Amino acid sequence: MLQIHAVVLLYNYYHRKQFPEHEYLHLVPFCKVAVNVKPSLLAYMREIPTLHLRSLLKNQLTVTEKLIFDACNTCISLDASRVAPTMEGWPISKIAILVIDSTEENCLLLPSFTTEGVWSPIERKLDNSYNKSVNKNKRRRTTKSPLGDNLNADNSGFQRLAFASVKETKGIDQKDLIILENHTVYSLSEDKTSTLVYVMKCTKAIQVDTTLVPIRSIVDSLKGPLVQNISGNYAVCQVVGYFQLLPYADIFSDWLSRELLQNNGENVKTELCSSREKPTSTTVDRNMGSTSNIMSGKVDANNRGERCMGGLSNVLCLSQSLDEGECSVVSLTNEDKNKVTQSIPIDRDDVEKVKCYKRVTRSRSKNKVEHSKAASMIDKLQVNVSGKSDEMEGVQEEVVRHKLQIGSLEKQVSQLRGCLEEKGQRLLESMNREKQVQASLATAEITLIETKKHYDLLLESKQLDVKEICQKNDQAISDIRERFELEKLEIANFEKEKAIKLLGDMERKCDQKLIEKNEDLKQQLMRVQKEHSTLIFLKEHGKNESDLTTIEELKQFQLQAQVDMEEKTMLLRLEHDDQMAVLKLQHNDETQKLKEELTLLKSEVNALGKSEEMDGVQEEVVRHKLQIDSLEQQVVQLRDCLEEKEQRLLESMDREKQVQVLLATAETTVTETKKHCHILLESKQLDVKECQRNDQAINDIRERFELEKLEIINFEKEKAVKLLGDMERNCDRKLIENVEDLKQQLMRVQEEHATLVCIRTLSR
């Protein structure tokens, strides 16, 4: 089912990227098109009209529908209208490893595990825990970096996974692998995720079982359309076989262009050196002193530059090496350059190489200005370094090394010339083959047109004959069908009438029996109703008896309450009388004491007269008067409390009298109800016995009625089954007879048709 995921991505993203005018297919239209092309996919899908509603709830989609839905979402996020998707904030969900052999010309590929017939590199999915450590603002693709540069904790973990996956799949150890590049590209397996790509070089020879594909052929196969129209039939192109390598197309093309730049730069340099005449070597010898001094200063400058410019790419290193080679070689004339360029044949395939070389020359011209400034600095340094012979020897060794490099470059130029000549011959051969193929195609098209015309005429004549025969056969078959249907309707109507009559008789008999039994049931219901009324009367009598018992219990409780109240009131009265007597005695004692004190005070006052102590005595008299007043107030309060208690006692006595009256009335009603209840109980006991007898009689009648009903139903069912069996047998016989007649008629029609065909063929 992952094949359909690949089909959605190929059409909605890659095909529409080449042809933007084509319509984008969402989930519902894509499913409709897929079902029309391949109806067997219906088994893996539910109802298509409800697909849009189910897409809102992902749990309602099937596995294939979910794959199509996810692929459509990835196509939307990739956006075919853009040159490259924006991958800001996309987490890394997968690691891909492009293993290159020691020659750096072939790449190791494996058959894909997810989609059949497709090549893929070594891949490994990541867990969600790895995605947290990746920077969200990572660029689409990082620049080329060696193994020791720009490594942090995240990259080290990814590198371990990459080495482990290579060892698991192909058994190549980490010591035999060198990481040349790492890139970040978009992922096709999940929506809004990226893939971390490692380009590794295998230093040892790769096993024979593995498939090594040239990088040039990969780049060529990743170009062009996905589908091609060949003589009216659409065929899948080679790009589909490398479908999973399409996200890495830029990596392969950049790798190839870098190799071409290096090879072209070296070849052009050797061509320039070889085209020079021998006398120019004297000028080189004359200028060796100056160039050696310049080179010595340049070595120091390069050593300083290497410390500062450690992270430059290989393309810039290539341009610098070309500029250093030019410092040791005298510039050629324009005529020599024209001769060299005329001697190199230019093919269509090498146009890109020339463009790349032009870019390098432009960058070289810019660097010459910088080198002129550096030369002025070197002249100043030359005065200080002139006495150092050791440095001169090092420069001479470098000159010798440059000469050896020039010789190797000349050899490479000669090899390139041979390759270019071979390519020219191959191009001529391919052009001749194309002409031959075009001529053969033209002749084939002419013959096809003539044969098509001839076959069209034959088809038209045969179609007319077949139409006439079909019309006659259709008329005969329609007549036979009409006759058969009429006979079938007549038989069915006749049998229906018979069945209706039988059913009517059965219904009448059943109605009569039901009427009789309904009358019996009505009589039984009357009896039951009478019994029910007697039972209700008995229940009411029981309720009245229970009411009488409750009333008697209430009376007993009330009597007990009255006795308790009387006892409590007597106790309260006694306590109240005792308290009053005690208070009166206390009050009398206090009054007597106060009177005695007053008499004593008066006698003392009279004895003392109007002395100075008179003031203190008066104060004591005033204090005693205040105490007397307070005692009188307390006595008044006690009297008020006694009056309130007496009023409450009177109210309680009135309530007791009312309760006694109510109890007397209740006793009279209870006695009357007891008499009435005894009478009702005797009558209800008699009625209960009669009800039990009636229930037994009703149960017996019901059992008899059900038995009779079952016997009647079984008897009628047997009759109906017999009638239906007879009707089915008659219908089957008539149908068999009609079918045999139809078969005979069809045989006749077929014989007539065969004779007509034979006659027409003979007449032709």
Number of C-alpha atoms within 10 A of each C-alpha: 14 15 12 16 22 20 16 24 22 19 19 24 24 18 17 18 17 15 13 14 8 12 10 16 15 18 21 18 12 17 21 16 12 16 16 12 10 10 11 11 14 15 8 11 16 14 8 17 10 10 18 12 12 17 16 10 10 12 10 14 18 14 14 18 25 17 20 25 21 19 27 23 18 23 22 17 16 21 17 20 13 9 9 12 15 15 21 15 15 20 24 26 22 23 22 24 24 24 24 25 20 14 10 17 15 18 21 21 21 15 15 17 11 13 18 11 13 18 18 23 19 21 20 16 13 15 10 11 8 15 17 12 13 16 14 14 11 14 15 16 16 12 12 17 19 14 13 7 10 9 13 8 9 14 15 11 12 18 19 11 16 23 20 16 19 22 13 12 11 14 12 18 13 14 10 12 20 18 19 14 19 23 19 21 23 27 22 21 20 14 19 23 21 23 26 23 24 22 21 23 20 20 15 12 10 18 11 7 7 11 14 18 14 15 19 15 10 20 22 12 18 22 13 12 16 19 14 13 10 8 7 7 7 10 11 12 17 17 22 21 19 20 22 20 21 20 14 20 17 14 21 20 17 12 18 16 15 17 16 18 22 17 17 20 24 22 21 20 19 21 25 21 18 18 15 17 10 9 8 12 13 10 12 14 11 10 14 17 13 13 20 22 21 22 25 23 22 20 15 12 14 14 10 11 11 12 9 10 10 10 14 13 13 14 14 11 10 16 21 16 12 16 17 14 14 13 15 19 20 14 12 14 9 9 9 14 16 10 12 17 14 10 12 15 12 16 12 9 9 14 10 13 20 15 12 18 18 12 12 19 16 11 15 16 12 10 14 14 11 11 17 11 10 15 16 12 15 21 15 11 15 15 9 9 16 11 10 9 10 8 16 18 13 15 21 18 13 16 17 12 12 16 15 12 15 21 15 14 23 22 17 20 24 15 13 18 17 12 12 17 16 12 16 16 12 12 15 12 12 12 12 12 12 12 12 12 12 12 12 11 12 12 11 11 13 11 11 12 11 11 11 12 11 11 11 12 11 11 12 11 10 11 12 11 14 12 11 11 15 13 11 13 17 12 11 14 16 12 12 16 14 11 13 17 13 11 15 15 12 11 15 14 12 12 18 13 11 14 15 12 11 14 14 12 11 14 12 11 12 15 12 11 13 13 11 10 12 12 11 12 16 11 10 16 13 11 15 16 11 12 19 15 12 19 17 12 16 21 14 15 23 16 12 18 20 13 15 20 12 12 17 16 11 14 17 11 11 16 14 11 13 15 10 11 15 14 11 11 14 11 11 14 14 11 11 15 12 12 12 15 11 12 14 13 12 11 15 12 12 14 14 11 11 16 12 12 14 15 11 12 16 14 12 13 16 11 10 12 11 10 9 9 11 14 11 10 15 13 11 12 16 12 12 14 14 12 13 14 12 11 15 12 12 11 14 11 11 12 12 11 10 13 10 10 14 12 11 11 13 10 11 13 14 11 10 15 11 10 13 15 10 11 17 11 10 16 14 10 12 19 12 11 16 18 11 14 20 14 12 19 18 12 15 20 13 12 19 16 11 13 18 11 10 16 15 10 12 16 11 11 14 12 11 11 13 11 10 11 15 11 11 14 12 11 11 14 12 11 13 16 11 11 15 14 11 13 18 13 11 13 16 12 11 16 15 11 11 19 13 12 14 16 11 12 15 16 12 12 16 13 12 14 16 12 12 14 15 12 11 11 9 8 7 6
